[in-house]
Amino acid sequence: MRCDRAQILMDRYLAEELPAVEREDLESHLRECPGCQQQLAQLQTLLGTLRSVPAPPVPQGFVGRVMVMAGQEIERQGPLVQVRPRPASWWRHGVTPQQIGFAAALAAGLLVGVMLGHQTWQHSARTSTIDRPTANVQVTDAENVYLIDYLTGTPRGSFPEIYLSLTSVDSDQEF
Amino acid sequence: MRSDEELMSAVAEGDLSAFEQLVRRHQGTAWNAAFRLVGDVHAAEDIAQEAFLRVLRAASRYRPTAAFRTYLYRIVTRLCCDHRRRIVASPSGDVDAWPSQAPLPEDVASSQEVHSSVNKALASLPARQKEAVILRYYEGLSYTEIGQVIGATRKGVERLLARGRAALAGKLSELLEE
């Protein structure tokens, strides 16, 4: 047995908690190792010193005070017996900020997914039912290019209307 | 005599006399651990009282997966941890909290010095080492029980105790050489 292992086992040796095999190994090591014998003696002294310090006695009337507080607690909270279905563990322990963040990210992802799906569906419906512009017609209108026709009909001066006017080429000016 | 677990079952059924029996049986456990951990009689009493009230509140959810004593130590240790967070710890144990009013004979004065040095050395340990040392050397818990109380593996407890002992031996070297 090595000295570092012996020194770790000394605490349980003194408490008589070591299994027989380890105890015999340690005793065999101690017989041959004066350094560990000294360590064991020092440990005994240290533990003796620690244990020589008493804790003050339990304050008088402690039990009575606890019982008074228990009575008050029951008055406030109702009887001890409260048979309630146990809520799910995540609810019982509260929701952490990480869980809230995860839920928000999941919800945002779902929303984006639904919007993209909706847009794709609209696009495919349009391309199948509306004639595509012919080659000699230049489609420069942002409504058609970017499929943002849902912005038409917005009030004058509103952001969508300004956006459309900026991104669309006035066909009268261009041609 | 009813076991702790039987008493807890009775408490869960609303039996306050069973709760009182538990408090009587374990008041020393809660009080000593709290006092050793916070080093202040008033705080220790508050913590021990609160620990028992938590036992009462949680009685209906209590499952005897470990000994009741271990369960109580866990509550006390957590409350002491909360206390430490709130209060800047005094560097010494509150030995003077139960002083003798009469002049001390020489041997008693000397033992008071030893107590004060030991309490100071304990108070200077990092929180986890201190918990492990107190639960082991004052409360007599096994490594496994300490692990259950403070949430550490058996190896972890072994390491905490080894470091704690080494730190205490260093701080109390003068005392130990006498």
HADDOCK unambig.tbl for C-alpha pairs under 7 A between the chains (distance, minus, plus):
assign (segid A and resid 8 and name CA) (segid B and resid 162 and name CA) 6.88 0.50 0.50
assign (segid A and resid 45 and name CA) (segid B and resid 176 and name CA) 6.76 0.50 0.50
assign (segid A and resid 46 and name CA) (segid B and resid 169 and name CA) 6.67 0.50 0.50
assign (segid A and resid 46 and name CA) (segid B and resid 176 and name CA) 6.78 0.50 0.50
assign (segid A and resid 50 and name CA) (segid B and resid 118 and name CA) 6.48 0.50 0.50
assign (segid A and resid 51 and name CA) (segid B and resid 138 and name CA) 6.61 0.50 0.50
assign (segid A and resid 53 and name CA) (segid B and resid 115 and name CA) 5.33 0.50 0.50
assign (segid A and resid 55 and name CA) (segid B and resid 32 and name CA) 6.11 0.50 0.50
assign (segid A and resid 58 and name CA) (segid B and resid 28 and name CA) 6.23 0.50 0.50
assign (segid A and resid 58 and name CA) (segid B and resid 31 and name CA) 6.24 0.50 0.50
assign (segid A and resid 63 and name CA) (segid B and resid 23 and name CA) 6.38 0.50 0.50
assign (segid A and resid 63 and name CA) (segid B and resid 24 and name CA) 6.35 0.50 0.50
assign (segid A and resid 66 and name CA) (segid B and resid 49 and name CA) 5.73 0.50 0.50
assign (segid A and resid 67 and name CA) (segid B and resid 20 and name CA) 6.85 0.50 0.50
assign (segid A and resid 70 and name CA) (segid B and resid 53 and name CA) 6.37 0.50 0.50
assign (segid A and resid 79 and name CA) (segid B and resid 14 and name CA) 6.87 0.50 0.50
assign (segid A and resid 80 and name CA) (segid B and resid 12 and name CA) 6.51 0.50 0.50
assign (segid A and resid 80 and name CA) (segid B and resid 14 and name CA) 5.01 0.50 0.50
assign (segid A and resid 81 and name CA) (segid B and resid 12 and name CA) 6.11 0.50 0.50
assign (segid A and resid 81 and name CA) (segid B and resid 13 and name CA) 5.61 0.50 0.50
assign (segid A and resid 81 and name CA) (segid B and resid 14 and name CA) 5.57 0.50 0.50
assign (segid A and resid 81 and name CA) (segid B and resid 60 and name CA) 6.99 0.50 0.50
